[in-house]
Amino acid sequence: MTTTPAADTITMFGAEWCGDCRRTKKQLDELGIEYTYVDLAAEPAAADVAKEISGRTNIPVVVYPDSSHHVEPSNADVEAKLRELSLI
């Protein structure tokens, strides 16, 4: 099953072995943001989707409802985008 991001939600492509992924996931959880988490270890084919979106192989890739995305974002990057979208 290949997961493509839904237009009205946040989708995060990541893996548990990735420290940046764990940090971003924790931030979203602590802010109470609903999102779809795509575990690339469990769904290796989804890595191609993440690469197609970002043009890179780095993770996490966070896709926002406005179709923009971040690759390896800092907490400040994520927070700024969530505020821009009026999600926090």
C-alpha positions as CSV (number, residue, x, y, z in Angstrom):
1,M,0.0,0.0,0.0
2,T,1.5,3.3,-1.0
3,T,0.3,6.3,1.1
4,T,-0.3,9.6,-0.7
5,P,-0.9,12.6,1.5
6,A,-4.6,13.6,1.9
7,A,-5.2,17.2,0.9
8,D,-6.9,18.2,4.2
9,T,-4.5,16.7,6.7
10,I,-0.8,16.8,7.8
11,T,1.1,13.7,6.7
12,M,4.5,12.9,8.2
13,F,6.8,10.4,6.6
14,G,9.4,9.1,9.1
15,A,10.9,6.1,10.9
16,E,11.4,5.3,14.6
17,W,15.2,5.0,14.1
18,C,15.3,8.7,13.0
19,G,15.9,11.1,15.9
20,D,14.5,14.1,13.9
21,C,11.4,12.1,13.1
22,R,10.9,11.2,16.8
23,R,11.3,14.9,17.8
24,T,8.9,16.2,15.1
25,K,6.3,13.4,16.0
26,K,6.6,14.3,19.7
27,Q,6.1,18.0,18.9
28,L,2.9,17.3,16.9
29,D,1.6,15.0,19.6
30,E,2.3,17.6,22.3
31,L,0.5,20.3,20.3
32,G,-2.5,18.0,19.8
33,I,-2.2,18.2,16.1
34,E,-3.9,15.4,14.1
35,Y,-1.7,13.9,11.4
36,T,-1.2,10.8,9.5
37,Y,2.1,9.1,10.3
38,V,3.7,6.9,7.6
39,D,6.3,4.6,9.0
40,L,8.8,4.1,6.3
41,A,10.3,1.0,8.1
42,A,6.8,-0.7,7.9
43,E,6.0,0.7,4.5
44,P,9.2,0.9,2.5
45,A,7.4,1.8,-0.8
46,A,6.2,5.0,0.8
47,A,9.8,6.2,0.8
48,D,9.4,6.7,-2.9
49,V,6.4,8.9,-2.3
50,A,8.3,11.0,0.3
51,K,11.2,11.4,-2.1
52,E,8.8,12.4,-5.0
53,I,7.3,15.1,-2.7
54,S,10.6,16.5,-1.4
55,G,13.1,15.6,-4.0
56,R,15.4,14.3,-1.3
57,T,15.9,11.1,0.7
58,N,16.1,12.9,4.1
59,I,13.4,12.4,6.7
60,P,11.1,13.4,8.2
61,V,9.0,14.9,5.4
62,V,6.1,16.8,6.7
63,V,3.3,17.6,4.2
64,Y,0.8,20.3,5.2
65,P,-2.8,20.8,4.1
66,D,-1.7,23.6,1.7
67,S,0.5,21.1,-0.1
68,S,3.7,22.7,1.1
69,H,6.2,20.5,2.9
70,H,9.3,20.6,5.2
71,V,12.2,18.2,5.1
72,E,14.0,17.7,8.4
73,P,12.3,20.7,9.9
74,S,13.3,22.3,13.2
75,N,10.6,22.7,15.9
76,A,10.5,26.4,15.1
77,D,9.8,25.7,11.4
78,V,6.9,23.4,12.2
79,E,5.5,25.8,14.8
80,A,5.7,28.7,12.3
81,K,3.9,26.7,9.6
82,L,1.2,25.5,12.0
83,R,0.6,29.1,13.1
84,E,0.5,30.3,9.4
85,L,-2.2,27.6,8.8
86,S,-4.0,28.6,12.0
87,L,-3.7,25.1,13.3
88,I,-2.3,26.4,16.7
